[in-house]
């Protein structure tokens, strides 16, 4: 620690801590407009000038030094602060009372008050630019822009989409998108970082405009007149009196604007933020305090909430009669469900029923679903959609290191010297995680290797991009492991101390020579050796992987090979190292954690362990089944075989997200009784006998568990719409109509029960998760959690990891003369999976209106295809009609089709082949024939899609260019010592 005197009071600080952070921490009031703790020094506003040992410096860019004396209020410092802020006001038309941003958090308003500004010395000067309204979600008003550069810094160095810049050399600087494009036709991905950090109303959510204030919905002409009146009285009254009026109006807003913390309902990153609402109108999403995301969001988390108030929400139960659905009361629907489930159980036994929980519902809801299956019905036939994506990664980690979750946190990905991404389009599937990797790669020298079939954004940013043959990752990974061992590039000390099975593992690697790897994978030998050297030379390596690995017939074995590689190089047990299977849905980790699996009770406790069962039986006061139940894939087979008669499915669009969708849909028609619980009448609901209306995440309380094992609370933002109910309450109602006698009054009581039965969650409770607090499992009884796994040993009885031998089998469903093209599939940034939620947000639908199939330029030339050509894709299992998009993201005879369609779902083309260890479908192993149809339409991606933009990468806001302007002089008579970024 070092000691610094702030205005005569000695304070302790961390070495190299920024002076502004110390000042803010100690409660001293110093203006700062451009500085934001999550952006670092931007240095454009000059308002944070303080005097240090007689010199004026920017507090935001000056590190502390032991023994220095700092004056924040000296005459010299105060004059510089006021002068700097006066320049800011010359760029900003101050009209707070009629501004939608007048909500107590406007930095310009608050700084005007802090400095007691009464009059501007430099008058406001309008800029010669129009307001840009071309983005569907936010607008930019140049006349309100103070040129602080926060938005540029956030875009360039936090989000790293590198769209925004400021033309400092122009006589009238402004923020630019792609160097001068309209926002709507730029590379802007609508992540919202820029809007979140804007300190005034220059960048604002369109959902705020005309809604936040009491006077802001007035016509523009009326507002302009009011602004002129205020400007007219300002010379006589001063800003102080005017601000009092705006503060009174701002205080009135507090009675009608509600700010509620929640956790994002889309991918598994676990972003959390405040949702601002006025009645049922969502004003905006405000991220700042989230432990996983901070100020970051993606387009879905920031703006993709149109589904909440969608007109086609399910708000009452539905019962099928005569081939049609009619509305029903809850009592009637629940009575029918209980009667039919009881009848089938009595006639065919409990194992004739099956239950599927949701990766989008809360931990508490998945817990109740598996409790309903086991304790009320008496079957272990329960699963969740991790079967479709993450089960192979979990299996690979259970085999080798003992826990089926990420080794560490997102912060460890940032700290790594080398990140290896395999089979993950991270920038689109897990965009906020991608921002952390992109930022570390850009600013901190982190190395990046990407292996994928497509040259997506992360591949284009990589130091090394591998394009292996489809389904061959296991082979080249194992070959690299052998090469490292054979060439003494492994970590023998780590292996000796922490790992079992090296001898057997080395023997299993005999077939995986470099020569064989080149032949099988198609990756050049020199490239594979370069990968091996980069891994061996890096001090800390993280591997990120996703469905491009797990959704193969050897997904579990490939995940195992990844963990084996990390073990032989000693890349566990330390910050910046480890395995990171990126969880796809917001709570796919939590659904499995809390027992929605056919072989595991909550906390991955085996159903065949008598001691574990006894604990649950004592609490639940029932006898539990001891044999493994059916998983999702086996349930479908059992329906076709006539063994499974009834199914209760919660919150999953199984009819089009399961592989070989036609086969799955056909199975649903054979069920004697089918209950679907959802927030919309999905495609799967068409097959149901009863549809129960659940509630989306904004309408309930509970917890989600993210990809980094982070458990976070979500709070009720809005009351449930119509007569729908939170899913935990619906499941309890079903159980009680079956005679269970449950009496949970709040999800916190469910979590208390979970903690009492599950050692992994022993210390989890709602008090420890209050607000933005979070815990990363395992959580000891005293509340101690584990952000980084394995610091003291691996999760096996002896504390040692296990190398697990795998062998090569090869992918299924290979191309032949008839089905001559390989079809890959996956996500898009804008949509989540089939788009049940995201298509209901108009702006997202505008940017990405339909599904398409990506075709390489060479294949397009060969077949006479252009963007917009309709094609028919035919596989061994089905066919779809879709428009082509010609792009160099794919190569040769490989196609890529996103999931974002209900009308033409890609899973009509995929097979029933699975990974034999987990029964996860081999979605990524599909071969198709392509028929070119005579119709040619417009491109499936409109010109306003950000993929057509042209980013302008630069080193942040590049404030040095501002300092070189002839009209710039540092405030305070030029005595400032300019600081530059390191």
Buried (B, 14 or more C-beta within 10 A) or exposed (E): EBEBEBBEEEBEBEEEBBBBBBBBEBEBEBBBBBBBEBBBBBBBBBBBBBBBEEEBBBBBBBBBBEEBBBBBEBEBBBBBBBBBBBBBBBBBBBBBBBBBBBBEEBBBBBBBBBBEBBEBEEEEEEBEBEEBBBBBBBBBBBBBBBBBBBBBBBBBBBBBBBBBBBBBEEEEBBBBBBEEBBBBBBBBBBBBBBBBBBBBBBBBBBBBBEBBBBBBBBEEEEBEEBBEEBBEEBEEBBBEEBBEEBBEBBEEBEEEBBBBBBBBBBBBBBBBBBBBBBEEBBBBBBBBBBBBBBBBBBBBBBBBBBBBBBEEBBBBBBBBEEEEBEEBEBEEBBEBBBEBBBBBBEEBBBBBBBBBBBBBBBBBBBBBBBBBBBBBBBBBBBBBBBBBBBBBBBBBBBBBBBBBBBBBBBBBBBBBBBBBBBBBBBBBBBBBBBBBBBBBBBBEEBBBBBBBBBBBBBBEBBBBBBBBBBBBBBBBBBBBBBBBBEEEBBBEEBBEEBBBBBEEBBEBBEBBBBEBBBEBBBBEBEBBBBBBBBBBEBEBBBBBBBBBBBBBBBBBBBBBBBBBBBBBBBBBBBBBBBBBBBBBBBBBBBBBBBBBBBBBBBBBBBBEEEEBBEBBBEEBEBEBBEEBBBBBBBBBBBBEEEBBBBBBBBBBBBBBBBBBBBBBBBBBEBBBBBBBBBBBBBBBBBBBBBBBBBBBBBBBBBBBBBBBBBBBBBBBBBEBBEEBBBBBBBBBBBBBBBEBEBEBEEBBBBBBBBBEBBBBBBBBBBEBBEEBBBBBBBBEEEBEBBBBBBEEBBBBEEEBBBBBBBEBEEBBBEBEEEBEBBBBBBBBBBBBBBBBBBBBBEBBBBBBBBBBBBBBBBBBEEBEBEBBBBBBBBBBBBBBEBBBBBBEBBBEBBBBBBBBBBEBBBBBBBBBBBBEBBBBBBBBBBBBBBEBBEEBEEBBBBEBBBBEBEBBEBEBBBBEBBBEEEEEEBBBEEBBEEBEBE
